[in-house]
Amino acid sequence: MTVIESIPVKSTVVDLCKTRPLHPRPDGQDRYTISEVSALSGLTAHTLRWYERIGLMPHVDRSHTGQRRFTNKDLDWLAFVTKLRLTGMPVADMVRYAELVREGEHTFDARQELLEQTRRDVITRMAELQDTLAVLDHKIDFYAEARRASETA
């Protein structure tokens, strides 16, 4: 393990896109309702509909009655989008990334650049949080020392 700003980081890189999560149903039998996807993903049905409306979700199949039917591939995409949200990536950039994915392999460079910029932003934010943590630790130590001093006085 290496350490970056006191944050332990594994030195090996795991491609999360290659390690598929376990799905509740096998491929081919993977037809989930919006309420099932909501329960599995932690996203509300409203958010799932909004993601589809703004183009963040690829086309979601519909049943003969018009109900959305999500697949394991959709679950994987939502897991990735959720990670992008955690990075602080603006929704507009997430939609742009989704558009690039739909356009095909010739957009690899643009996708990579978008993800690299997001990575730079995350590293900057981590450094800011590390500084904030140091301030909190200093204050906590101050109060602990003040309490010890008052107990011995």
C-alpha positions in Angstrom: 0.0 0.0 0.0 1.1 3.5 -0.7 -0.1 6.5 1.2 -1.4 9.7 -0.3 -2.0 12.6 2.1 -2.4 10.1 4.9 -5.1 8.2 3.0 -4.2 4.6 2.4 -4.5 3.6 -1.2 -4.0 0.1 -2.7 -1.1 0.1 -5.2 -3.0 -2.2 -7.6 -5.7 -0.8 -9.8 -8.9 -2.7 -10.1 -11.1 -2.0 -13.2 -14.5 -1.9 -11.6 -16.1 -2.0 -15.0 -14.6 -5.5 -15.6 -15.6 -6.9 -12.2 -19.4 -7.2 -12.6 -21.4 -7.1 -9.4 -23.6 -10.0 -8.6 -27.1 -9.5 -9.9 -30.3 -10.8 -8.4 -31.2 -12.4 -11.7 -29.1 -14.0 -14.4 -28.7 -12.3 -17.8 -31.6 -13.2 -20.0 -34.0 -13.3 -17.1 -33.2 -9.8 -15.9 -36.3 -7.8 -16.2 -36.7 -5.4 -13.2 -39.5 -3.0 -12.5 -38.8 0.5 -11.5 -39.6 -0.2 -7.9 -37.2 -3.2 -7.9 -34.4 -1.0 -9.4 -35.2 1.7 -6.9 -34.8 -0.8 -4.0 -31.6 -2.3 -5.6 -30.0 1.0 -6.5 -31.1 3.3 -3.6 -32.4 5.8 -6.2 -36.0 6.9 -6.1 -38.4 6.1 -9.0 -38.6 9.8 -9.6 -34.8 10.0 -10.0 -34.8 7.0 -12.4 -37.5 8.6 -14.5 -35.6 11.9 -14.5 -32.3 10.2 -15.5 -34.1 8.7 -18.5 -35.8 11.9 -19.4 -32.6 14.0 -19.4 -30.7 11.3 -21.4 -28.5 10.0 -18.5 -30.1 6.6 -18.8 -29.9 4.8 -22.1 -33.2 3.6 -23.6 -35.1 1.5 -21.1 -37.2 -1.3 -22.5 -41.0 -1.2 -21.8 -43.4 -4.1 -21.2 -46.5 -4.5 -23.4 -48.3 -2.3 -20.9 -45.7 0.4 -21.1 -43.9 -0.3 -17.7 -40.2 0.2 -17.7 -38.2 -3.1 -17.7 -34.6 -2.6 -16.6 -31.8 -5.1 -17.2 -28.6 -6.1 -15.4 -26.8 -3.8 -17.9 -29.0 -0.9 -16.7 -28.1 -1.8 -13.1 -24.4 -1.7 -14.0 -24.9 1.7 -15.7 -26.7 3.1 -12.7 -24.0 1.9 -10.3 -21.4 3.7 -12.5 -23.6 6.9 -12.7 -24.0 6.8 -8.9 -20.2 6.7 -8.6 -19.9 9.7 -10.9 -22.4 11.6 -8.7 -20.3 10.8 -5.7 -17.3 12.4 -7.5 -19.2 15.7 -7.7 -19.4 15.5 -11.5 -22.0 18.0 -12.7 -25.1 16.3 -14.1 -24.5 18.1 -17.4 -21.1 16.4 -17.7 -22.7 13.1 -16.8 -25.2 13.5 -19.6 -22.4 14.5 -21.9 -20.5 11.3 -21.0 -23.7 9.2 -21.6 -24.1 10.9 -25.0 -20.5 10.1 -25.9 -21.0 6.4 -24.9 -24.0 6.2 -27.1 -22.0 7.7 -30.0 -19.6 4.8 -30.0 -15.9 3.9 -29.7 -14.7 6.9 -31.7 -15.5 9.0 -28.6 -13.0 7.2 -26.3 -10.6 10.2 -26.2 -13.4 12.6 -25.2 -14.7 10.2 -22.6 -11.2 9.7 -21.2 -10.6 13.4 -21.0 -13.9 14.0 -19.2 -13.1 11.2 -16.6 -9.5 12.5 -16.2 -10.8 16.0 -15.5 -13.2 14.6 -12.9 -10.4 12.6 -11.4 -8.3 15.8 -11.1 -11.3 17.5 -9.4 -11.7 14.6 -7.0 -8.0 14.8 -6.0 -8.3 18.5 -5.4 -11.4 17.9 -3.2 -9.6 15.1 -1.3 -6.8 17.5 -0.5 -9.3 20.1 0.7 -11.0 17.5 2.8 -7.6 16.4 4.2 -6.8 20.0 5.2 -10.3 20.3 6.8 -9.7 17.0 8.7 -6.4 18.4 10.0 -8.2 21.5 11.4 -10.8 19.3 13.0 -8.1 17.1 14.5 -6.4 20.2 15.9 -9.6 21.4 17.5 -10.4 18.0 19.0 -6.9 17.8 20.4 -7.2 21.3 21.9 -10.5 20.4 23.7 -9.1 17.1 24.9 -6.0 18.8 26.3 -8.1 21.6 27.9 -10.3 19.0 29.6 -7.2 17.1 30.9 -5.7 20.3 32.2 -9.0 21.2 34.0 -9.2 17.7 35.5 -5.6 18.0 37.0 -6.0 21.5 38.2 
